[in-house]
Amino acid sequence: MDVLLPRSLEEALEMKAARPEGLPIAGGTDVMVELNFDRHRPEAMIDVSRLPELGRWRRENGSFVLGSGVTYARIMREIPDLLPLAQASRTVGSPQIRNRATVGGNLGTASPAGDALPVLAAYDAEVILGRAGGQSRSLPWNEFLLGVKRTAMEPTELILGTRWKMVRGPGSFSKIGTRNAMVISVAGLCLVLDEERRAVRVALGSVAPTVIRASDAEAFAGAALQETGVWDGPPSRSALPAGVIEEFGRRVAAAARPIDDVVDLGPERPGRCRRGAVTVLVRSNVNGEWREADVWPGSSLLSLLRDHLGLAGSKNACEQGECGSCSVWLDGELVCACLVLAAQAHERDVRTIESLGIGDGLDPVQEAFVEAGAVQCGFCTPGLVVAVSHLLSENPAPSDDLVREALSGNLCRCTGYQKILDAVRLAGARIRGERP
């Protein structure tokens, strides 16, 4: 397996032309799970996470253009006025995952459960594809997404981004899952009112082989709003006749085409690869010291830290970004080390739990965990301490709700969350100088 590290979009497109079998990897939140569980062994991977051209967004001529490398965390921070997209972004995984995952990744994976996809469908977005030589083309979302994990992208193309006409009118995104955070969508819905065209748009995710629009429900709702004069005044539920909203809901539900399994593993995969056959050299600034290691190209950053650099503080618990026990900082961003390809950390700064503390002593967060009894069995503690340290460095006086959201990607298998919350409050008070 080869890992290619382009430094510009042009170089990446040339690599894709020369190596069409190369699998693009940005945040890695889907790809690394496949690698960690030995479900996929691509011949080559192309790291597109450092391409500045893909990490931009802009408004131009009444349209919005979103680069494929813009992360969900940035969407939440930088463009909250795009409410449905911001709401969908907030439902994606944990803070660690949102710092890495991208809309381009949702498009490339083409899972019907992709949280951003119903929003793109409701916006009538088009997907921008590029290839070497400055060539590009755009496809409507419904022509790009062909089925479960199938797209119309050619082997030599990369996803550059998406574009849609700005819509005047309210919108929202809702998601149903088995719990409040860190969950794959059981059903997702994006509703947009296009006041200029007097149209209702409803897109559904996880209820069919790909994202779909509820066209019958859209036509029904648009006509109902026209007949009642709602389009000419402020939207009001009370202006609609009894039963209209219920009928709209029935028509939306009727659009669903549920499938039994959204995972298509294809033919039986071959046995495990010989991992020692090929290695790549990774050089990273780890906790302030430049370190090097030869690793298997598919190795995660977690494997690099634990197996090659002897830093065992970050724990290997799930290998799919579910528990946060391997939380570290990559260039100052909180990430799950199990979902970062080791080669993606080449020539970058990595900080682990071992970087905390003062000499042989503990730092305020570590001391608070000990004093509050939040350590318990200790396995999840390193990831929790890193996540709490990150939170308090940005906001030393967080509300309880903000603490719970910040730690939503960190699971404690001892279930003693109350003492963890006590430790956060104690550490925050000490950082603010309010407690000895």
N, C-alpha and C positions, 0 to 999 in steps of 0.2 A: 504494500500500500504506500502510495506517495502522498505527501502533504505539500500543497503549493501555497505560497504566501505572497500573493500579488500586492503591490503598493499603490496601484492606481486602477481605475476601472478599465482603462485601455489594456493594461497588462492582464487583468483578469479575463477580459473577453478574448484576448489572444490565447491565453492558457486554455480556455473552454473550447476554442476552435481546434487547438492542437490535441486536447485531451477531452473529447466530448463525453467520455465516460466519467469524468470528474464530477463528484457530488459537491455542490456548493454548501458551505456551512457558515452560518452567521452566529446567532445566539447558541445554536447547538442543542436547544431544549428538546427537540424531537430526535435529531440525528444521534446524539450521544446516548440516549436510552437504547436505541437500536444497536449501537456498538457495544455498550456495556453488557447487554444481555445476549450478545452474539447472534443477533437476528439478521444482521446485515454486515457485509464486508466489501465496501466499495474498493475498486482498484486505485482510485485517487480521490482526494478531497481538495477543494479550493476554498481557502479561507477568505470570505468577502466581508468579514466583520470590521476591517480597518480601512475600508474604501470610503473616503470622505464624500465622494459623489453620491453614494447611496444613503448617506445619513442626513439628507437635507429635505426640507419641506418648504412649500411656497404657495402663495396665492397669485394667480395671474389670469387676467382677462376673464374674470368671472368663474374661474376653475380653481380647484385645489389639487396640488400635486404632492404626493407623499412618497418619499424615497423608500425603497424596500428595506433599508438598513435602519430606519428610525425605530427605536425601541418603544415598548408600551409605556415604560416609565417616563420617557420624554414626551410622549403624547399627552399623558396626564398632566405633566408640568407645563408644557409649552402651548398646547392648543386645547385647553379645556372648553373653549366655546363650541367646539365640535362635539356636542354633548353625547350623542349616541356612540361615537368612536371612543370618547373618554370613558364612558360608562363600561363599554366592552373591554377596554384596556384594563380597567380596575378589576375585572373579574378574572384576569389571566393569572393563574398560579399564585406565587408569593412575590414579595418585593425582590427577592433574589432573582427569580425567573423574569419578572418584568424588566429588570435591569439588563437582561440579555435578549429576551425574545422579541421578534419583529413581525410586522404585518407581512413582510416578504416571506418569512418562514411559514406563516399560515397558508399563504398562497402556494408555496412550493410543496408543502406537505399535502395540501388539498384534502385534508380530513373534513368531513361534513360537520365535525364538532369544533372547527376553528372559530374562536370567538369573534374575530374581526370580520369574518366572511359575510355574515348577515348584514352588517353595516355597509360593507362595500356593495352588496347586492341592492340594498335599499337606496343607496346613493347612485345606482346605475353606473358604477365605476368601470373603467377600462384598465386593463393590465398592460403595462409598457414593458416590452421585451427588447433586449439588445443583443447584438452579436458583433464580432470583430469587424473592423473596417468602417465603424461609425454607422452601421445599419441598425434600424429599429423598426418595430411595428407595434400596434396596439390592438388588443382584442377585448371585446365586451366581456364582463365577468362570466356570463353564462356560456360563452364560447371557449373561455379559457379553462373553466372547471368542467371536466368531462365525467367524473364519477369519483368513487372512493379512491383517493390517492392517485388520481389520474388527471393530467392536464394536457393542454395543446402545445406546451412548450417544446421546441425542437432541442435535440441534444447539444447543439452548439450555442444555445441562447442562455442568457441570465435574466432574471427578473429585475428590472430597474426601478419599478415603482408602480403606483396607481394614480389615476387622474379621474376627477368627476366634476360635473357642474355644481357650483354652490347652490344650495337649496334655501329658499326663504320660507321658514316655518319651523315649528317645534318638531322634536324627535326624541326617541328614547330607545334604550336597549335593555332587555331583561333576559335573565338566564336561570334555568332550573338545574340544580345539581343535588347530589346526595348530602352535601354539607355546604357551609357558607363560603369556604375558601379552599384553594388547592384541589379543585375538582374539575373533571372533564364534563362538559355540558351534556345533560340529558335532553334538553331542548333550549334553544335560544331564539329570541325574536327581536327584530328591529322594526320600529314603526316610525315613519317620517311623513309629515304633512307638507306637501309642496303647494304653498299658497299661490304662487305665481301661476302654476299650471292647473291649479285646483284639482290636485290628484293626491290620493293616499297610496303610500308604498309600504308593503309589509313583506319582510323577508324572514325565512325560518332556517335555522340550523339544527343539525343532529336529528332531523325527522325524515330524512330521505338520503339517497346515495350521495347527493351533493346539496349545497344550499339552494333553496327554491324561493320563488315569489308566490304569494297567495293571490293570484290575479283576480279570481272571482270575488274574494273578500275586498280587494282594493276597489274594484268597479262598484260593488255594492255600497261601500262606505263613501266613495266619492260622490255617487248619485244622491245618497241620503243627505250629505252635507250641502249639496247644491239645492236640493228641494226645500230644505229647512232654512236656507239663507245663511248658514253658518260661515260660509266662505266670505260673506260680505261684512261680518262682524266678529267680535272676539269669540274664540272657540268656547262653547259652553255645553257641558253634558246635558243640562236641563233643556236645551233647545231641541234635542233629538227626541222623537217619539219613543214611547215605551217599547221595548223589545228590539230596537235597532242595534244597540250595543251587544245584546245577547246574540242576535242573528249574525252580527259581524264576527263574534267569537266562534260561533259554530262553523262559519265559512272558512275562517282561518284554520281551525282544527281539521276541517275536511281536506285541506290542501296537503296535509302531511302524508308521506308515503314511507312509513317506518320500515327499517331494515333490522334484521336480527343481529347483525354483527358488522361494525364499521371497520373492522380490521381485515385487510386482505394481505395474508402472508405469502400468497403465490405458491408455486411448487415447493416441495420439501427442500429446505435449504441444505447445502453441503455441510460436512463436518467442520469443526473448528480449524481456523487457519493456523499455520505454524507461526507463532508470534515472534519467534526469534529470527525469522528469515530476513527481515528488513528492519532497520531502526532509523530514527531521525534524531538529530542533535537539537536539544532545546536549551536555550540560555536565558535565564530570567533573573531579575533582581528580587530575591526572596528575602523579605525581612531586612532589607538594607544591604544584602550581600549578594554579589553576582554568583550564581550557581549554574552548573551545566550537568546534563545527563543525556545519555543515549536511551531513547524510549521507543517502544513499538509505536508506529504512526497513529494507531487508533487509541492510544492511551489517553486517559482523562488527566486533567490537572490534578485531581485527587490522587491518582496513581503515581504521578510524578512526585508529589509532595511526600506521600507515605512510603512508597516502595523504593524510590530512587534517592530521595534527599533526606530520609530518616525523620521527617516531621510528622509524627503520628497523632498530633493533637486534633487535626481534622478527621472526623470519623467516617467510615464507610458503612452506611446503614441501609440505603435504598437503591442507589445508583440511578435514580430517575427524578431527582429534584423534588421528592415528596416530603422530606423530613427536615432539611436544613442543617443536619449534623455536620456537614462538610463546608459550612459557610466560611468564605474567605473574602478578601478584598482583591480585586483585579483592577489596577489603575485607579484605585480609590472607590470603585463601585462594589457593592455587596453582591456576591454571586454564589451559586452552588458549584463547588469545584468538580463535582461529578458530571456536570453538564457542560464543562469547558474542555475542549480538546487541548491536550497538553501543548501542542504546537502553536495554538492560538495565544499562549502566554510567552512565546518567544520574544525576547527583547522588550518585555513589559514588566511592570512592578506588581509583585504579589506580596500580600501581607496575610499572615495566618495568626491563629490564637497565640502562637509562640512569640509574636512581636509585642504582646501586651505585658504589662508588669514593669516595675522599676527596679533594676538590678535583680536581686534574688527575691524581691518582694512582689506583692500583688498590686494590680491597679484598682481603682475604686470600684469598678464593676465586679471584678473577681472577689474583692473583699466583701462586697454586698451580698453576692451569691452565697458565700460561706456563712456569713453572719445570719442571713435570713433563712438558712436551711434549704436553699433552692437547688443545691447540688444533687441530692437524692442519689440515684445510682451512678450518675456522672457521665453516662455515655453521650447524652444529647447536650451536655453543658457547654463544651467548647463552641458549638454552633450558636447556642443561645447567647453566650457571652459576646461573641463577635457581633451578632445582630443587635444586641442591646447597646454595645459600644458604638456601633454605627448610628443607631437612633439618637443616642444622647449627644453624640458629637454634632448632630444637625439640630437637635432640639433638646436642650437640657431640662425642659419642663413640659414633657408631653402629657396629654390627657390620657386617661385609662383607655379610651376608645382608640386613640392613636397608637398606644402601646400594643393593644391587641391586634391591630391591623399590621403593625410592623413585625410582629412575631407570628403572624398567621402562617408563615412558611416553615416554622420550627415546631416539630412535634416532640412532646415529652411522653415517652411510653410509660412513665410512672404516674402520669396524669396529675402531677402536683403543681398545677399552674398558679395557684394562689400565692405560694411562696416565691415563685418566679416574679410575679407582679410586685410582691413586697420588695424583692431585691432591686427591681427597676426603680421603684420609688425611693429607696434608700440611696442607691447610687446617684440618682438625679439630684437628690437633696445635698449630697456631699459635693457633687460637682458644682452646684450653685452656691456652695459655702454656707448652707443652712443647717448642716449637721456635722458634728465632729467625726 
